[in-house]
Amino acid sequence: MSKKVLVATEKPFSPAAVEQLLEVFKAANYDVQLLESYTDKADLLAAVVDADAMIIRSDKVTEEVLGAAKQLKIVVRAGAGYDNIDCAKAAENNVVAMNTPGQNSNAVAELVFGMMIMNARNDYNGKPGTEIRGKKIGIHAYGNVGLYVARAAHGFGMDVYAFDPYVDDEAMKKDGVTPVGSVEELYETCQYVSLHIPENPQTKKSINFELLSKMPKGGTLINTARLGVIDEEGLMKLFAERDDFVYLSDLAPTCKDEITSQYEGRYFFTPKKMGAQTAEANINAGVAAANQIVKFFENGDVTFKVN
């Protein structure tokens, strides 16, 4: 019996990505339903009832959604982060949750440097800026994105450091990266810190005043991870106490208005999450999600299971 796949995307894939992922399912003889740009959760609840598999982007797979999904076996988040899936409830419902790690990594890394260079050159306002060559950059969490950031940083002639207790020091050294022994050492050492930690109970609000205040003069934090890992009260305190601190983020914090009204030239926030917003990343993540679903049903492959 043919499988039914629901592609539920409030923020749709590009037409090219949709075309290619549909080709994957056509070859497997799976039926596909596209639910794009929906604004009512009821539409998602109705569509998921008879789906065997689902692909999502920023869409939330909650207990309510899982309860409505009578025959769902797998949900794949097209991207690295998966905090929009209730993984525990999915497991209770015998639904495998997956992500597509690495598919957006280069796009996110390029955004890191796009924001860094724009800020170093004073948002191209005609006034002299600074260069990033010879500066120290710290990578907080050395996963797929961290690796691409390191490669780009080497190309710019930066000194690269990283902290990640889950990655072997020798692996970092092979990439030309200097591992540090603690997160405090990373922030004390590097003028630039690129943040890539996931948001979970351990990391929530972990980037706080105490940690950020350790950064050297001209300290610049680049956040392409999650907003929830930032302690915004501590962030505002640091802005007030240090006129050299800069915060660049792929999504505006809730304290955006306070920052933008008081600290001109010391921030940049994307209007919406832009890390994965390239044509290439869009296609890579969508096609990877489709292939993972086919491999799951045909071969029992759960390589990227996160629950």
Secondary structure, DSSP 4 states (H G I P E B T S, - for coil): ---EEEEEESSPPPHHHHHHHHHHHHHTT-EEEEEES---HHHHHHHTTT-SEEEESS--B-HHHHHH-TT--EEEESSS--TTB-HHHHHHTT-EEEE-TTSSHHHHHHHHHHHHHHHHTGGGSSS-----TT-EEEEES-SHHHHHHHHHHHHTT-EEEEE-TTS-HHHHHHTT-EE-SSHHHHHHH-SEEEE-PPPSTTTTT-B-HHHHTTS-TT-EEEE-S-GGGB-HHHHHHHHHH-TT-EEEESS--TTHHHHHHH-TTSEEE-SS--TT-SHHHHHHHHHHHHHHHHHHHHH---TTB--
